[in-house]
Amino acid sequence: GVEFMPPRDIPFDVKNICK
């Protein structure tokens, strides 16, 4: 899973890369 939860301003793509 994702190690951290980025702010909602950050697109899901960035969140997906940072998992």
Secondary structure, 3 states (H helix, E strand, C coil): CCCCCCCCCCCHHHHHHCC
